[in-house]
Amino acid sequence: MKIIEFQTSAIAEFPFLNAGRGPGQFYEDRIPVHRARVDRLPDGVAAIVATADLQGRERFQESVGGSLRLLGEVLPQRLVSEVLPSLGIRGSQQVGVFLAGDFYTVPALDQRGGTGDVTSVWQAFAESFTWGAGVAGNHDTFGDPPQRRPRLPSWMHYLDGDSVNVAGLRVAGLGGIIGRANRINRRSEEDYLATLKRLIEARPDVLLMHDGPDGSQTAQRGLPRIRELLIESGMGLVIRGHAHWDQPFAEFPSGLQVLNVDGRVVVLTT
């Protein structure tokens, strides 16, 4: 699967509350939705939604009572009811989802980078989409006590250094970041790179990562060593999050493509 066109203009935007750095410092922000065209999708699949780093909560006027819901809990249904129909995609058609991690924000919206349970976000995407695959971010836990592998519906595939065949695609996933292995969702650099090499040797159609390679522009932050490894291996499409890029798509002469979905949604269609 190869991206042949990335549309830089958003096709939709959704308002949400973003966390500030102290009590009462939260503010209204907007998450953009973009469209990208690919050369092919699996038979029967009308679109694939990709997103990451939905670190916010719904606005007060949209709350159903109690704590404000995580952005990733409320966004899936709005994509299904508002965005997909605008692209001519009917509810009866298959739509998959790729999740690249980091879906938690503290309830009080007074702290950036809080860590917590994102099971409800994965469940919300499971309820709205036909199938899905994804990885954990470095702020994501699942259940209490935190579990490395969440309990999810059978059509939602959590990947952590492994791969799955789903809807005719071979999808590999590597979550978390490089760091001290005794901290949640972190691997030593040696382990991270060894796991990545093993994944790409199996030649997946799509590689999902939380952190990942840098891009072809200076502002497209990431890890150069990973980019070099991916280029050397002949890897094609990589979908990542973690570090925000204003220009979210990068392409290299080797055929490597990097789609950064940090703080945005991209709908892949033909």
URZIKA-V296409 format. One record per residue. RES is the residue in three letters. PSI is psi as a letter, one per 20 degrees, with the letter a starting at -180 (* if undefined). OMEGA is omega in radians with two decimals (999 if undefined). D_FIRST is the distance of its C-alpha to the first C-alpha in Angstrom with 2 decimals. Layout:
# URZIKA-V296409
res:psi:omega:d_first
RES:PSI:OMEGA:D_FIRST
RES:PSI:OMEGA:D_FIRST
This chain:
# URZIKA-V296409
res:psi:omega:d_first
MET:p:-3.06:0.00
LYS:p:3.06:3.80
ILE:p:3.14:6.91
ILE:i:3.08:9.48
GLU:p:3.00:12.31
PHE:p:-3.11:13.73
GLN:o:-3.03:16.99
THR:h:3.11:19.59
SER:p:3.14:22.13
ALA:q:3.08:22.05
ILE:i:3.09:22.07
ALA:q:3.02:24.24
GLU:q:3.12:26.13
PHE:p:3.12:27.85
PRO:q:3.08:31.03
PHE:r:3.10:31.74
LEU:p:3.12:34.21
ASN:q:-3.08:33.29
ALA:q:2.98:35.51
GLY:a:-3.08:38.20
ARG:k:3.10:40.09
GLY:r:-3.12:43.19
PRO:p:3.09:44.85
GLY:j:-3.08:44.27
GLN:j:3.08:41.95
PHE:r:-3.09:38.86
TYR:r:3.13:37.62
GLU:p:3.13:35.47
ASP:r:3.13:32.02
ARG:q:3.08:29.04
ILE:p:-3.11:25.38
PRO:q:3.04:23.12
VAL:p:-3.14:20.24
HIS:r:3.05:17.68
ARG:p:3.02:15.09
ALA:p:3.11:11.81
ARG:p:3.11:10.12
VAL:r:-3.09:6.47
ASP:h:3.13:6.27
ARG:q:2.96:5.84
LEU:q:3.09:6.88
PRO:q:3.11:8.96
ASP:p:3.10:12.35
GLY:i:-3.14:14.75
VAL:p:-3.11:12.65
ALA:h:-3.09:13.68
ALA:r:2.99:12.20
ILE:p:3.10:11.33
VAL:p:3.12:13.93
ALA:p:3.14:13.78
THR:r:3.11:17.17
ALA:r:2.99:19.62
ASP:l:3.04:23.24
LEU:m:-3.00:24.78
GLN:m:3.12:28.15
GLY:a:3.11:30.57
ARG:r:3.14:32.51
GLU:r:3.08:33.33
ARG:q:-3.09:36.21
PHE:h:-3.07:39.68
GLN:i:3.12:39.91
GLU:j:-3.10:36.90
SER:q:3.08:38.19
VAL:j:-3.13:39.40
GLY:q:-3.10:41.96
GLY:b:3.14:42.06
SER:q:3.04:39.76
LEU:p:-3.12:37.12
ARG:q:3.06:33.82
LEU:q:3.13:30.87
LEU:g:-3.13:28.47
GLY:i:3.05:25.70
GLU:h:-3.05:28.09
VAL:h:-3.07:28.65
LEU:g:-3.07:25.42
PRO:g:-3.10:23.34
GLN:h:3.09:25.88
ARG:h:3.05:26.13
LEU:g:-3.11:22.42
VAL:g:-3.03:22.83
SER:h:-3.03:26.13
GLU:g:-3.03:25.74
VAL:g:-3.07:22.25
LEU:g:3.10:20.26
PRO:h:3.13:23.14
SER:i:3.10:23.17
LEU:j:3.13:19.68
GLY:j:-3.11:21.02
ILE:p:-3.09:19.52
ARG:q:-3.11:22.30
GLY:h:-3.13:23.26
SER:i:-3.10:22.98
GLN:q:3.13:19.23
GLN:p:3.04:16.81
VAL:p:3.11:15.39
GLY:r:3.13:13.95
VAL:p:3.02:14.60
PHE:p:-3.11:13.65
LEU:p:-3.07:16.94
ALA:k:2.91:17.48
GLY:r:-3.14:21.25
ASP:n:-3.10:24.64
PHE:j:-3.08:25.82
TYR:q:2.98:29.58
THR:p:-3.09:32.42
VAL:q:-3.07:36.11
PRO:h:-3.10:37.98
ALA:i:3.12:40.51
LEU:k:-3.09:37.95
ASP:j:-3.09:40.22
GLN:p:3.03:38.10
ARG:q:3.00:34.84
GLY:k:3.07:32.81
GLY:q:-3.14:34.40
THR:p:3.14:33.05
GLY:a:-3.01:33.06
ASP:p:3.13:31.80
VAL:j:3.12:28.50
THR:g:-3.10:28.52
SER:h:3.11:29.36
VAL:g:3.11:26.22
TRP:h:3.12:23.97
GLN:h:3.14:26.27
ALA:g:3.08:25.95
PHE:h:3.10:22.17
ALA:h:-3.12:22.72
GLU:h:-3.03:25.24
SER:i:-3.03:23.11
PHE:q:-3.03:19.67
THR:h:3.13:18.78
TRP:r:3.13:17.14
GLY:r:3.05:16.14
ALA:q:-3.12:15.52
GLY:r:-3.11:16.95
VAL:r:3.10:19.27
ALA:q:2.96:22.76
GLY:r:-3.12:23.94
ASN:i:3.07:27.21
HIS:j:-3.03:29.14
ASP:p:2.94:28.00
THR:r:-3.12:30.21
PHE:o:3.09:30.28
GLY:r:-3.12:33.75
ASP:o:0.02:37.19
PRO:r:-3.10:37.67
PRO:p:3.12:34.18
GLN:q:3.10:31.91
ARG:h:3.13:28.99
ARG:o:-3.09:27.28
PRO:r:3.00:27.70
ARG:o:-3.02:28.73
LEU:r:3.03:26.14
PRO:q:-3.01:25.46
SER:h:-3.11:23.77
TRP:i:3.06:20.59
MET:p:-2.99:20.14
HIS:o:3.08:18.97
TYR:p:-3.06:20.51
LEU:p:3.11:19.15
ASP:m:-3.07:21.44
GLY:k:3.11:20.70
ASP:a:-3.08:19.15
SER:r:-3.09:16.05
VAL:q:2.96:15.52
ASN:o:-3.11:13.88
VAL:p:3.10:13.38
ALA:k:3.13:12.59
GLY:j:3.09:10.88
LEU:q:2.97:8.60
ARG:o:-3.06:10.24
VAL:p:3.08:10.87
ALA:q:-3.10:13.48
GLY:q:3.08:15.84
LEU:o:-3.08:18.74
GLY:r:3.08:21.06
GLY:a:-3.09:24.19
ILE:r:3.02:25.36
ILE:p:-3.13:27.47
GLY:a:-3.14:31.10
ARG:p:-3.01:34.08
ALA:i:3.12:33.02
ASN:i:3.06:35.85
ARG:q:-3.02:34.29
ILE:p:3.06:31.80
ASN:l:3.05:28.10
ARG:q:3.09:28.83
ARG:q:2.99:28.58
SER:q:3.13:30.49
GLU:h:-3.14:28.69
GLU:g:-3.14:29.24
ASP:g:-3.12:27.78
TYR:g:-3.09:24.78
LEU:h:3.12:23.84
ALA:g:3.11:24.64
THR:g:3.13:22.46
LEU:g:3.12:19.50
LYS:g:3.14:20.09
ARG:h:-3.14:20.27
LEU:g:-3.05:16.98
ILE:h:3.05:14.99
GLU:h:3.10:17.10
ALA:i:3.05:15.47
ARG:m:3.10:12.11
PRO:q:3.04:9.99
ASP:h:-3.13:6.24
VAL:p:3.05:7.38
LEU:p:3.08:10.95
LEU:p:3.11:13.23
MET:q:2.98:16.45
HIS:f:2.95:19.51
ASP:r:-3.12:20.86
GLY:b:-3.04:18.84
PRO:q:2.93:18.71
ASP:r:-3.12:20.48
GLY:a:-3.10:19.02
SER:i:3.11:20.21
GLN:q:-3.07:23.01
THR:h:-3.07:26.11
ALA:i:3.14:25.71
GLN:n:-2.99:22.24
ARG:q:3.11:23.86
GLY:a:-3.04:22.58
LEU:o:-3.11:23.31
PRO:h:-3.12:23.44
ARG:h:3.10:23.77
ILE:g:3.10:20.44
ARG:g:3.13:18.80
GLU:g:-3.13:20.69
LEU:g:-3.13:19.71
LEU:g:3.11:15.93
ILE:g:-3.14:16.45
GLU:h:-3.06:18.77
SER:i:-3.08:16.46
GLY:k:3.14:13.62
MET:q:3.13:11.23
GLY:e:-3.00:7.92
LEU:p:3.05:7.07
VAL:p:3.07:10.39
ILE:p:-3.02:11.83
ARG:r:3.07:15.61
GLY:b:2.94:18.96
HIS:g:-3.13:22.63
ALA:p:-3.03:23.43
HIS:p:3.03:23.32
TRP:p:3.03:21.97
ASP:h:3.03:23.39
GLN:o:-2.86:20.59
PRO:j:-3.09:17.56
PHE:p:3.09:14.86
ALA:q:-3.12:15.16
GLU:q:-3.07:13.68
PHE:q:-3.12:15.34
PRO:h:-3.14:16.29
SER:i:-3.04:14.95
GLY:i:3.09:11.29
LEU:p:3.02:11.37
GLN:p:3.13:10.27
VAL:p:3.08:12.32
LEU:o:-3.11:12.45
ASN:o:-3.09:15.96
VAL:k:3.07:16.86
ASP:o:3.08:20.45
GLY:k:3.10:22.77
ARG:r:3.03:20.39
VAL:p:3.04:18.06
VAL:p:3.09:14.80
VAL:o:3.13:13.71
LEU:p:3.11:10.13
THR:r:3.05:10.74
THR:*:999:10.22
